[in-house]
Amino acid sequence: MRVIFIGDVMGEIGQQMLTTYLPKLKSKYRPQLTVVNGENIARGKGITRALYKLILQAGADVVTMGNHTFDKDEIFDFIDSEPKLIRPANYPAKTTPGRGFTTIKVNQTTVGVINLQGRVFLDNIDDPFAKIDTILAELQAKCQVILLDFHAETTSEKLAMGWYTDGRLSAVLGTHTHVQTNDARILPEGTAYLTDAGMTGPYNEILGMRRDRVIERFRTNLPTRFETPTSGPGQLNGCYLEIDEQTGHAKQIKLISITPDRPLMD
């Protein structure tokens, strides 16, 4: 099975990069499944119904989220009715709308896509390691391929999740830190791993925010309003996967990075 995963789409430039380049990537790689993280698409924080539809129209099959899932009030109007939109599964189940994982049929293969959030330097929500065990107890019986978007801050927590689930998940793909890491690999038991898929958004800024505002914050240590620029060069980051549908083990993981310095090649 061929899969494309796209890292956090950030603001208007991220929207432009996604709608411009995802169709080209799909033509190049011919994925059978495409997953996009959309938690930053609405000016850097959250998602709206219109932008959710934009991601699907660009070619996504599943949209994952993260710690900014509920930053736009509008999401409460549609998250429960959209099975292709998932938020971190370790939000408290009794009080949180939406779903933390979904399944999708790809030809004769059932694929599970899970979203979890780390706890180090983020909200102290439910234990993601205990939650993945609970979810896998349900999904392993019916899914041949299972992917995880692990939205977490620290490299160590992401690595721990990768090693903890090696052989039980087809891929553990990190999001949230917005800088693509160069550690794509297949772990010994067959799980593809990437600490962070990177960001899809502004290229000449800092983590998707205007660099002058971020620099001002560091120089003065005073409250500064961060803003996502609406124009300028962009980047698209993610990865391409090939997965054995019989074993659920990854066969290949390859970084995707499209920037002004690294244009998309045929």
C-alpha positions in Angstrom: 0.0 0.0 0.0 1.2 3.5 -0.9 0.6 6.3 1.6 1.3 10.0 1.6 1.4 11.9 4.9 1.5 15.7 5.0 2.7 17.6 8.1 0.8 20.5 9.8 -0.8 22.8 7.3 -0.2 26.3 8.5 -2.4 29.3 7.5 -3.1 30.6 4.1 0.3 29.9 2.6 -0.1 26.3 3.8 -3.5 26.1 2.1 -1.9 27.3 -1.1 1.0 24.8 -0.9 -1.4 22.0 -0.2 -3.8 22.7 -3.0 -1.0 23.3 -5.4 1.3 20.4 -4.6 -0.8 17.6 -3.1 -2.4 16.8 -6.5 1.1 16.8 -8.1 2.4 14.5 -5.4 -0.6 12.2 -5.8 0.1 12.0 -9.6 3.8 11.2 -8.9 3.4 8.6 -6.1 -0.1 7.4 -6.8 -1.0 6.8 -3.1 -3.9 4.7 -2.1 -4.3 6.7 1.1 -3.5 10.3 1.9 -3.5 11.7 5.5 -3.1 15.4 6.2 -2.6 17.1 9.6 -4.9 20.2 9.6 -4.8 21.5 13.1 -3.0 24.8 12.1 -4.8 25.5 8.9 -7.0 28.4 10.2 -4.4 31.2 10.6 -2.2 28.9 12.6 -4.8 27.7 15.2 -7.6 25.3 14.6 -9.8 24.4 11.6 -13.2 25.5 10.1 -15.7 23.5 8.1 -14.7 25.2 4.9 -11.0 24.6 5.4 -11.7 20.9 6.4 -13.5 20.6 3.0 -10.6 22.3 1.3 -8.2 19.6 2.6 -10.5 16.9 1.4 -10.9 18.5 -2.0 -7.1 18.8 -2.3 -6.9 15.0 -2.0 -6.9 14.0 1.7 -8.7 10.8 2.8 -8.2 11.5 6.5 -7.5 14.7 8.4 -5.7 14.6 11.8 -5.5 17.3 14.4 -3.6 18.1 17.6 -3.4 20.5 20.6 -5.2 23.3 18.6 -8.1 21.1 17.6 -10.7 23.1 19.5 -9.3 26.6 19.0 -12.1 27.5 16.5 -15.6 27.2 18.1 -17.0 26.2 14.7 -15.5 22.8 15.0 -18.1 21.8 17.6 -20.7 22.1 14.9 -19.3 19.4 12.7 -16.6 17.3 14.3 -19.1 14.6 15.5 -20.5 14.1 12.0 -17.2 13.9 10.1 -15.7 10.4 10.3 -12.6 11.5 8.2 -11.7 14.1 10.9 -10.0 12.8 14.0 -8.6 14.5 17.1 -6.2 13.2 19.7 -7.7 10.0 21.1 -6.3 10.6 24.6 -8.5 13.7 25.2 -11.0 12.7 28.0 -13.5 10.4 26.2 -16.6 11.4 28.3 -16.3 15.1 27.7 -14.6 15.5 24.3 -16.6 15.5 21.1 -15.2 13.8 18.0 -13.3 10.6 17.5 -9.6 9.7 18.1 -9.3 7.2 15.3 -11.0 6.0 12.2 -11.0 3.2 9.7 -11.1 3.4 6.0 -11.4 0.7 3.3 -8.7 0.8 0.7 -9.6 -1.8 -1.9 -9.7 -5.0 0.2 -7.6 -3.7 3.0 -8.9 -2.0 6.1 -6.7 0.8 7.4 -6.8 2.3 10.8 -5.6 5.9 11.4 -5.1 7.1 14.9 -4.3 10.5 16.4 -2.6 10.9 19.8 -1.1 13.8 21.6 2.0 13.8 23.8 2.0 15.1 27.4 5.5 16.6 27.8 5.2 20.4 27.6 1.6 20.0 26.5 -1.7 19.6 28.3 -1.7 16.8 30.9 -4.4 14.7 29.2 -4.8 11.0 29.3 -1.8 8.7 29.0 -1.1 8.2 25.2 0.8 4.9 25.9 -2.1 3.4 27.8 -4.5 4.7 25.1 -2.7 3.2 22.2 -2.9 -0.2 23.9 -6.7 0.2 24.3 -7.1 1.3 20.7 -4.9 -1.5 19.3 -6.9 -4.1 21.2 -9.9 -2.9 19.1 -8.2 -2.3 15.7 -5.8 -5.1 15.4 -8.5 -7.6 14.8 -10.0 -5.8 11.8 -7.2 -3.6 10.4 -4.3 -4.9 8.3 -2.6 -1.5 8.3 -2.5 1.0 11.2 -1.0 4.5 11.1 -0.4 6.9 14.0 -0.1 10.7 13.9 1.6 11.3 17.3 1.3 15.1 17.9 4.0 15.7 20.6 6.6 18.2 21.6 9.7 16.2 22.6 11.8 13.9 20.5 12.1 11.5 23.4 8.4 11.0 23.8 8.0 10.4 20.1 10.8 8.0 20.0 9.4 6.2 23.0 6.1 5.8 21.2 7.8 4.5 18.1 9.8 1.8 20.0 6.8 1.0 22.3 4.6 0.2 19.3 7.3 -1.3 17.0 5.7 -4.2 15.1 2.2 -3.3 16.2 1.8 -0.2 14.1 2.6 0.3 10.4 3.9 3.8 11.0 4.4 6.3 13.8 4.6 9.8 12.3 5.3 12.8 14.5 3.8 16.2 14.1 3.6 19.5 16.1 7.2 20.9 16.1 7.0 22.1 12.5 10.6 21.2 11.6 11.1 18.1 9.5 13.6 15.7 11.1 16.1 13.6 9.2 15.5 10.3 11.0 13.0 8.5 8.8 13.6 4.8 9.3 12.0 1.4 9.6 12.3 0.0 13.2 13.4 -3.6 13.6 9.9 -5.1 13.9 8.6 -3.3 10.9 7.2 0.1 12.0 8.1 3.1 9.9 9.2 6.0 12.1 9.7 9.8 11.7 10.1 12.1 14.7 8.5 15.0 12.8 7.0 15.2 9.4 7.5 19.0 9.3 5.2 21.9 8.4 3.3 22.9 5.3 3.2 26.7 5.3 5.5 29.8 5.2 9.2 29.1 4.4 10.9 32.3 5.4 9.3 32.6 8.9 9.7 30.9 12.2 7.5 27.8 12.7 4.9 29.4 10.5 4.7 32.7 12.4 6.1 36.1 11.3 9.7 36.0 12.2 9.9 39.6 13.3 7.3 39.0 16.0 9.0 35.8 17.2 12.4 37.6 17.3 10.9 40.5 19.2 9.5 38.1 21.8 12.9 36.5 22.3 14.7 39.9 22.5 12.3 41.6 24.9 10.6 38.7 26.7 7.4 40.9 26.5 4.0 39.7 25.3 3.9 39.7 21.5 1.1 38.9 19.2 2.2 36.1 16.8 0.7 36.2 13.3 0.7 33.9 10.4 1.7 35.7 7.1 -0.6 35.6 4.2 1.9 35.9 1.4 5.5 34.8 0.6 7.3 31.6 -0.3 5.9 28.4 1.1 7.0 24.8 1.9 5.3 21.5 2.0 6.7 18.7 4.1 5.7 15.1 4.8 6.6 11.6 3.8 5.8 8.8 1.5 5.3 5.2 2.8 5.0 1.8 1.3 3.4 -0.9 3.5 3.0 -4.6 3.1 -0.8 -5.1 3.3 -0.4 -8.7 4.4 1.9 -8.1 7.4 1.2 -4.5 8.1 4.9 -3.8 8.1 6.5 -0.9 6.4 8.7 -1.5 3.4 9.8 2.1 2.7 9.6 5.6 4.2 10.8 8.5 2.2 10.8 12.2 3.2 8.9 14.7 1.1 10.1 18.3 1.2 9.1 21.0 -1.3 10.7 24.4 -0.8 12.1 27.2 -3.0 15.5 25.6 -2.5 14.1 22.0 -3.2 11.5 22.2 -5.9 9.3 19.2 -6.7 11.1 17.0 -9.2 9.3 14.7 -11.6 
